[in-house]
Amino acid sequence: MAAHFITKLSMVLILTTAAISAANAKLKQTNLILYLQDFANGPNPTFIPVAGIAGKPWNFTEFGTIFVTDDPITASPNPSSTPLGRAQGIYAVAAADGRNLLVVLSLGFKDGSSIQIQGTSRQFEGVRELGVVSGTGKFRFARGFAVGENVVTDIPNGYTVVQFNVTVKHY
C-alpha cells in the first residue's frame, strides 16, 4: 500500500515539475530603467509621513514612522522627461535603529500595467535590492527584482531621484 502511494506521489511530482518547466520556458524577461521623482517638501509633496510614535519625530530614521508616496515615474533623471506612470505605496521605518524601511510599492504605468515591489530597503546603502512579487497587464504574474540607487539627493530641498533597474520574468 505504501509503495503504491509513493509511486503515485512520484508520478505527480514528475508531472508537476514538467509542467513548471514548460511554463518557465514561456516566460519573457523585461529589463526596465525607471526614475522615481521624490518630492518631500514644497507645495506638492509626493512623499509624506502619515503616522509615527507619539512624542517622537516623524522622519525617515525614526522607528515606527510610516510614509505614503505617489511619485512620478520618468524615463530619465530629469523631472520634466517623459512621464511613464506613478510609484504609489507605503514605506515604514521597520528597524529599531532606523536603518531599514519596509517597502510596499506599486509601479503603475500609463498603459494600465503594474509591477508590485516589496521588501526591506537598507536605506543607507548606496544600492538597494527589493523583490518584484507580482504584476498586472503586460507584467501579469511578474517575478523578479528591482535595484534602487539614489542618483540625485538634495536634502535641503527634500528632493531625491531614485533610479530603479527592474528585471522581471512574466507571461
N, C-alpha and C positions, 0 to 999 in steps of 0.2 A: 504494500500500500504506500509506504513512504517513498520507495523508489519510483513508483508511478507518479506521485506528486512532484518529486524532484525533476523527473523527465519533463512533465508538463510545464513546470516553472522555468526550466532551462529553455524550452521552446518559446515561451512568452518573452523571456529576456532577449533571446536572439532576434525574434521578430521586432521587438521594441527597439533594440539597438539598430537594426537595419532601417527601420522607419525614421529614426532620428538622423542617421547618416544621410539618408535620401533627402530629408528636409533641409539639413545643413548645406547640402550641395546646391540647393536652390536659393540660398541666401545671397543677397547683394551686399557689398560693402560700400559705404559712403563716408568720405572724409570731408569735413567742413572746417573752415576757419571763420569764426564769428567774433564780433566785438560787442561787449555789453557796455553801454554808456551809463555810468552810475553817478547820479547827482544827489548828494546827501544834503546840500544847502540850497539856498536861493528860493525863488518864488514857486518853482515847480519841482520839488524833490521827488526822486524816483526810488529812494531807499530811506525808510524811516523806522525808528524804534516805536513799537506799539505796546510793549509790556516789559516789565522787569521786576526786580525785587524792591519792595518798598524801602525807601531810605538810601538806596544805592543809585549811583548814576546809571542811566540807560545808555551804554555805549558798547562799542564792538569788542571790548576786552572784559566786560563785566559779566560774570557767570549769571545766567538766567535771563539776559536781555534777549528779546525777540524782535526781529525786524521783518517788515514786509518790503517787497521790491516789485517794481514794474518798470524795468529798464528797457530802453530802446535797444534793439539788436541791429547793428550796422555792418556793412561789408568791409569797412576799414576803420582804423582808429579815429578818423576824423568824424566828429559828431554830425556833420552835415552830409556824410556819404550815404550811399543807397540804403534806405531802411529795409530790413529783412523781416522784422517782426518784433515781438516783445518777450522779455525774460521775466516771468512772473512767479513769485514764490515766497518762501519763508526761510529766514536764517535764524538760528538760535545759538547763542553762545552756550555750548553744551559741556565745556571743560571747566572744572573748578578754577583752574589757573588762567582761564580766558584765552587760551591759545587755539582752541578748536571750535569751529562752527558746525552745527548740523545743518545741511543744506537740502531743501526740497524745492526744486526749481523746474518750471515748465518753460521750455523754449518754444513759443508759439509763432509759427511762420505765417506770412501773409496768405499763402495758399490754403491755410486751414490745417496743415500738418503740424505735428508737435513732437518734441523729444523730451522725455522726462528724466531729470537728473536727480540723483540722491546720494548722500554720503557725508563723510566727515571731511571738512576742509581745514587743513592745517594752515590757518590764515597768515602766519608769519613766515612761511616757507615761500621761496620765490616761485616755485612751480607746485601746483596742487592737482591731484587727480581725484575725480569723482566717477561714480558708476552711472552709466545710462541704463535705466531699468525698464523703460517702455517707450512706446511711441504710437502715433496715430497717423492716418493719411499715408503719405509716401513712406513714412517710417514705422508702419504697423509692425508690431512685435519686435521693435528695436532692442538690441542689447549691445553694450559697448562701454566706452569710457570717454570722459571729457577731461582734457588737461587745461587748467586755467593758469594764466600768468598776467599780473598787472603790467600793462605797457605804458600807462600814464597814471601817476599818483600825484595829485595836487591837494594835500591835506588842508592847507588854509582855506581853499575854496570848496572843499568837500566833493571833489570830482575825481573819479577813477575810471579808467578804461581797462576792462579785463578781456584779454584775448583768450578765446576758448578754441582749442583744436579738438574737434569731436570726431570720433571714429565709431560708426555704428554698423552692425550687421542687421539686415531686415529683409522682409519679403518684398 
